[in-house]
Amino acid sequence: MRGYIKLLATAAIAVLLAGCSATGHNFDPGKLSTLTPGQTTLEEASRALTAPPDKFYKQTDGTFLALWSFKITFIADGLYSRKEALLQFGPDGRLMRLVDSTNILLEPWERQKLLGPAPAPDLRQDWPAPAPAAEPEVQTIYIPGPGEPTGLAPKGK
């Protein structure tokens, strides 16, 4: 009987391990708060998070997004864990801000620090703003039907 239980336990462990898969690079999300916008480089961020980014997305303005992502699945999507951090880096390779995160707990002050300063207002606008165009004047014209007086004939005729 004892051998049967060992065999059954071994089979259960084998089934669990066979249904296990991992994607991405396991990183340390607790180290996100050590990053400083405007100072931290991509290399420093990779070292702090203990893993390289999983993907890069180049932007048209010269910046790029770096995605740290890790997902581990047990039993074919029955049980899984996922964490992601998407950071934006400037053309100089320095961290600009945290764009998004999934399943990463950050204190409010940590999140505010990583979001970076508020975006500067767009100074390319005309100032003061041009006045809105006036709406066109609408005139209603009554066209009389057949046999109705037009109101155009002189009175007394």
VOPAGU-2260 file (C-alpha; in pm, 1 decimal, decimal comma):
REM VOPAGU-2260
SITE   aa  ch    i         X         Y         Z
SITE  MET   A    0       0,0       0,0       0,0
SITE  ARG   A    1     283,2     235,1      87,4
SITE  GLY   A    2     443,3     187,4    -253,9
SITE  TYR   A    3     112,5     264,9    -419,5
SITE  ILE   A    4      90,0     604,0    -237,9
SITE  LYS   A    5     448,1     691,5    -338,3
SITE  LEU   A    6     372,6     603,6    -698,6
SITE  LEU   A    7      54,8     810,7    -693,3
SITE  ALA   A    8     235,7    1112,6    -538,7
SITE  THR   A    9     515,4    1086,1    -796,3
SITE  ALA   A   10     260,0    1072,2   -1079,0
SITE  ALA   A   11      77,7    1380,2    -940,2
SITE  ILE   A   12     402,8    1577,1    -922,4
SITE  ALA   A   13     493,3    1471,9   -1277,4
SITE  VAL   A   14     152,9    1586,5   -1405,5
SITE  LEU   A   15     191,4    1923,9   -1231,1
SITE  LEU   A   16     539,5    1976,0   -1369,8
SITE  ALA   A   17     437,4    1868,6   -1720,2
SITE  GLY   A   18     167,3    2137,0   -1723,1
SITE  CYS   A   19     404,7    2412,0   -1607,0
SITE  SER   A   20     544,8    2678,4   -1838,9
SITE  ALA   A   21     710,3    3016,1   -1800,3
SITE  THR   A   22     753,4    3307,5   -2042,9
SITE  GLY   A   23     958,7    3624,5   -2019,1
SITE  HIS   A   24    1233,5    3703,5   -1769,9
SITE  ASN   A   25    1164,6    3683,2   -1397,7
SITE  PHE   A   26    1241,4    4027,5   -1255,3
SITE  ASP   A   27    1227,7    4190,2    -911,9
SITE  PRO   A   28     938,7    4443,4    -911,0
SITE  GLY   A   29    1035,4    4555,2    -560,4
SITE  LYS   A   30    1335,0    4733,4    -712,6
SITE  LEU   A   31    1121,2    4962,7    -931,7
SITE  SER   A   32    1124,1    5222,6    -654,8
SITE  THR   A   33    1505,1    5246,5    -679,1
SITE  LEU   A   34    1479,2    5383,6   -1035,7
SITE  THR   A   35    1485,8    5761,1   -1083,6
SITE  PRO   A   36    1332,1    5933,4   -1388,2
SITE  GLY   A   37    1585,3    6153,0   -1566,3
SITE  GLN   A   38    1881,9    5965,0   -1418,2
SITE  THR   A   39    1848,7    5585,7   -1444,2
SITE  THR   A   40    1973,1    5434,7   -1771,3
SITE  LEU   A   41    1837,5    5121,2   -1938,1
SITE  GLU   A   42    2145,7    4925,3   -1827,6
SITE  GLU   A   43    2102,7    5040,5   -1466,8
SITE  ALA   A   44    1731,4    4952,6   -1475,5
SITE  SER   A   45    1810,4    4603,4   -1607,1
SITE  ARG   A   46    2068,2    4553,6   -1333,1
SITE  ALA   A   47    1829,7    4678,4   -1060,8
SITE  LEU   A   48    1539,4    4464,7   -1181,0
SITE  THR   A   49    1776,1    4163,4   -1214,4
SITE  ALA   A   50    1664,3    4088,3   -1571,6
SITE  PRO   A   51    1675,0    4239,2   -1919,0
SITE  PRO   A   52    1354,4    4374,1   -2074,5
SITE  ASP   A   53    1144,7    4119,5   -2257,7
SITE  LYS   A   54    1049,6    4352,2   -2546,7
SITE  PHE   A   55    1130,8    4696,4   -2688,4
SITE  TYR   A   56     895,1    4929,4   -2873,4
SITE  LYS   A   57    1051,6    5219,8   -3064,9
SITE  GLN   A   58     844,4    5538,4   -3078,3
SITE  THR   A   59     836,6    5796,5   -3358,3
SITE  ASP   A   60     960,3    6074,6   -3127,4
SITE  GLY   A   61    1292,7    5895,7   -3063,1
SITE  THR   A   62    1190,5    5747,2   -2728,4
SITE  PHE   A   63    1136,3    5377,4   -2668,8
SITE  LEU   A   64     933,0    5158,7   -2436,4
SITE  ALA   A   65    1091,1    4865,8   -2253,3
SITE  LEU   A   66     865,5    4587,5   -2124,0
SITE  TRP   A   67     967,3    4365,6   -1835,6
SITE  SER   A   68     725,5    4072,6   -1835,2
SITE  PHE   A   69     706,7    3736,3   -1663,3
SITE  LYS   A   70     428,2    3479,1   -1662,3
SITE  ILE   A   71     433,4    3133,2   -1511,2
SITE  THR   A   72     147,9    2891,7   -1576,6
SITE  PHE   A   73      59,6    2574,3   -1390,8
SITE  ILE   A   74    -196,7    2324,2   -1519,9
SITE  ALA   A   75    -277,4    2480,9   -1857,2
SITE  ASP   A   76    -402,3    2826,7   -1750,8
SITE  GLY   A   77    -578,7    2687,3   -1445,1
SITE  LEU   A   78    -332,8    2864,3   -1215,8
SITE  TYR   A   79     -93,9    3135,1   -1326,1
SITE  SER   A   80     103,2    3436,1   -1208,7
SITE  ARG   A   81     182,9    3739,0   -1423,1
SITE  LYS   A   82     371,0    4063,3   -1363,9
SITE  GLU   A   83     466,2    4340,7   -1605,0
SITE  ALA   A   84     634,1    4680,6   -1596,6
SITE  LEU   A   85     639,4    4910,0   -1901,1
SITE  LEU   A   86     895,7    5191,6   -1879,4
SITE  GLN   A   87     960,3    5475,6   -2124,7
SITE  PHE   A   88    1317,8    5581,5   -2197,1
SITE  GLY   A   89    1424,1    5899,1   -2374,5
SITE  PRO   A   90    1642,5    5925,6   -2686,6
SITE  ASP   A   91    1940,5    5961,7   -2448,1
SITE  GLY   A   92    1860,0    5619,4   -2293,9
SITE  ARG   A   93    1750,2    5761,3   -1957,8
SITE  LEU   A   94    1427,7    5664,6   -1782,9
SITE  MET   A   95    1144,3    5908,4   -1845,1
SITE  ARG   A   96     855,7    5742,3   -1661,7
SITE  LEU   A   97     659,4    5433,4   -1569,4
SITE  VAL   A   98     392,3    5390,1   -1836,4
SITE  ASP   A   99     204,1    5090,8   -1695,9
SITE  SER   A  100     234,5    4801,9   -1452,8
SITE  THR   A  101      42,9    4479,8   -1391,5
SITE  ASN   A  102      29,3    4298,5   -1056,2
SITE  ILE   A  103     302,6    4515,7    -905,5
SITE  LEU   A  104     231,2    4680,5    -572,7
SITE  LEU   A  105     378,1    5028,1    -537,3
SITE  GLU   A  106     328,8    5277,9    -258,6
SITE  PRO   A  107     155,1    5596,1    -383,1
SITE  TRP   A  108     474,1    5801,6    -341,9
SITE  GLU   A  109     672,7    5538,0    -537,5
SITE  ARG   A  110     420,1    5540,4    -821,9
SITE  GLN   A  111     414,1    5922,9    -829,1
SITE  LYS   A  112     795,1    5935,2    -843,4
SITE  LEU   A  113     803,4    5682,9   -1130,1
SITE  LEU   A  114     531,8    5860,7   -1327,2
SITE  GLY   A  115     772,7    6153,1   -1355,2
SITE  PRO   A  116     683,6    6521,4   -1368,5
SITE  ALA   A  117     355,5    6635,1   -1513,7
SITE  PRO   A  118     376,9    6685,5   -1889,8
SITE  ALA   A  119     465,4    7040,3   -1992,6
SITE  PRO   A  120     188,4    7238,2   -2161,7
SITE  ASP   A  121     205,0    7261,0   -2538,2
SITE  LEU   A  122     351,9    7607,6   -2600,5
SITE  ARG   A  123     317,3    7584,8   -2976,8
SITE  GLN   A  124     -44,1    7699,7   -2959,4
SITE  ASP   A  125    -141,1    8050,9   -3062,3
SITE  TRP   A  126    -189,3    8261,7   -2751,3
SITE  PRO   A  127    -441,6    8391,4   -2685,8
SITE  ALA   A  128    -653,6    8127,6   -2849,1
SITE  PRO   A  129    -827,5    8253,5   -3163,6
SITE  ALA   A  130   -1193,7    8338,1   -3121,6
SITE  PRO   A  131   -1425,1    8068,7   -3251,4
SITE  ALA   A  132   -1570,8    8138,9   -3593,3
SITE  ALA   A  133   -1914,4    8298,7   -3578,3
SITE  GLU   A  134   -2198,2    8074,7   -3676,9
SITE  PRO   A  135   -2350,4    8163,2   -4012,9
SITE  GLU   A  136   -2674,4    8357,1   -3995,1
SITE  VAL   A  137   -2971,4    8147,8   -4096,4
SITE  GLN   A  138   -3267,0    8307,2   -4275,2
SITE  THR   A  139   -3600,7    8140,4   -4319,5
SITE  ILE   A  140   -3780,6    8213,7   -4643,6
SITE  TYR   A  141   -4149,2    8137,4   -4688,3
SITE  ILE   A  142   -4248,8    8029,7   -5034,0
SITE  PRO   A  143   -4626,8    8051,1   -5075,5
SITE  GLY   A  144   -4814,6    7763,2   -5232,1
SITE  PRO   A  145   -5037,2    7795,0   -5541,1
SITE  GLY   A  146   -5324,4    8042,1   -5488,2
SITE  GLU   A  147   -5172,2    8195,5   -5174,7
SITE  PRO   A  148   -5091,2    8563,0   -5181,9
SITE  THR   A  149   -4723,6    8631,4   -5213,8
SITE  GLY   A  150   -4731,7    8954,8   -5019,5
SITE  LEU   A  151   -4532,0    9111,4   -5297,9
SITE  ALA   A  152   -4821,5    9264,8   -5490,4
SITE  PRO   A  153   -4890,5    9630,0   -5412,3
SITE  LYS   A  154   -5185,2    9685,9   -5181,2
SITE  GLY   A  155   -5506,5    9816,7   -5331,4
SITE  LYS   A  156   -5482,0    9643,8   -5666,4
